């Protein structure tokens, strides 16, 4: 094997989880009513480790992140990048809890309420 192959491989190391992911993890933990200490106990980690993950100072290993997410009744999915907006819209729609916000609406609505008036003949 070529000894110089490592010269062509650029290591990819995140400096922290993306802010929106950290925020979602924290919100899910709080939704369960768990403190960082309780979350750490459930995962066999320290409270400092959970704090580091939520603040972006610690990048968890994949298996730790997966266990953390699943403990919070969520899952990690690989989604083709082109479909991310669609998946995010579905998640947003599912998360809406106010009455009437999640109801069906026409696909091609222009944002205005449908008019109940009869169409007028223009002369």
C-alpha positions in Angstrom: 0.0 0.0 0.0 1.2 3.5 -0.8 2.7 5.1 2.3 1.8 8.6 1.0 -1.9 7.9 0.8 -2.4 9.7 4.1 -1.1 12.9 2.5 -4.3 12.9 0.3 -6.8 12.1 3.0 -8.1 15.1 4.8 -9.4 14.2 8.2 -12.9 15.4 9.0 -13.4 16.3 12.6 -16.3 18.4 13.7 -15.6 21.1 16.2 -19.0 20.5 17.7 -22.4 19.3 16.8 -24.4 21.7 14.7 -26.2 24.3 16.9 -29.7 23.2 15.8 -28.9 19.6 16.7 -27.6 20.6 20.1 -30.7 22.8 20.7 -33.0 19.9 19.6 -31.2 17.5 22.0 -31.6 19.9 24.9 -35.2 20.6 24.1 -36.0 16.9 23.9 -34.2 16.3 27.3 -36.2 19.1 28.9 -39.4 17.8 27.4 -38.8 14.6 29.3 -38.3 16.7 32.4 -34.7 15.3 32.8 -31.8 17.3 34.1 -28.3 16.9 32.6 -27.5 14.7 35.6 -30.5 12.4 35.0 -29.7 12.1 31.3 -26.1 11.3 32.1 -27.2 8.6 34.6 -29.4 7.0 32.0 -26.5 6.9 29.5 -23.7 6.0 31.9 -22.0 9.3 31.3 -21.1 12.2 33.5 -23.2 15.4 33.8 -20.1 17.3 32.5 -20.1 15.2 29.4 -23.8 15.9 28.7 -23.1 19.6 29.3 -20.2 19.5 26.9 -22.3 17.9 24.2 -25.1 20.4 24.6 -22.6 23.4 24.6 -20.7 22.1 21.6 -17.4 21.6 23.5 -17.6 17.8 23.1 -18.3 16.0 19.9 -19.7 12.6 20.9 -18.8 9.4 19.1 -21.4 8.1 16.7 -22.5 5.3 19.0 -22.9 7.7 22.0 -24.9 10.2 19.9 -27.1 7.4 18.6 -27.8 6.1 22.2 -28.4 9.7 23.4 -30.9 10.4 20.6 -32.7 7.1 21.1 -32.9 7.6 24.8 -34.8 10.7 24.0 -37.3 8.7 21.9 -35.9 10.0 18.6 -33.7 8.5 15.9 -30.9 9.5 13.5 -31.7 9.0 9.8 -29.7 9.4 6.6 -31.7 11.5 4.2 -30.6 12.5 0.7 -29.6 16.1 0.9 -32.2 17.0 -1.8 -35.0 15.7 0.4 -33.9 17.5 3.7 -36.4 20.4 3.2 -39.3 18.0 2.7 -38.3 15.9 5.8 -37.9 19.1 7.9 -41.4 20.3 6.7 -42.9 17.0 7.7 -41.2 17.1 11.1 -42.4 20.7 11.6 -46.0 19.8 10.7 -46.0 16.8 13.0 -44.6 18.9 15.9 -47.4 21.5 15.7 -49.7 21.0 18.6 -52.0 24.0 18.4 -55.5 23.0 17.2 -56.0 23.7 13.5 -52.4 24.1 12.6 -51.8 20.5 11.6 -55.0 20.2 9.5 -55.0 19.4 5.9 -54.6 22.2 3.4 -54.6 22.4 -0.3 -51.2 21.8 -2.0 -51.4 24.8 -4.2 -52.8 27.4 -1.8 -51.5 30.9 -2.3 -51.8 31.7 1.4 -55.1 33.5 1.1 -58.2 32.0 2.6 -60.6 30.6 0.0 -63.2 33.1 -0.9 -66.8 32.1 -0.4 -68.1 34.9 -2.8 -69.4 34.1 -6.2 -67.0 34.9 -9.0 -68.0 38.2 -10.7 -68.4 38.6 -14.4 -66.3 41.4 -15.6 -67.9 43.7 -18.1 
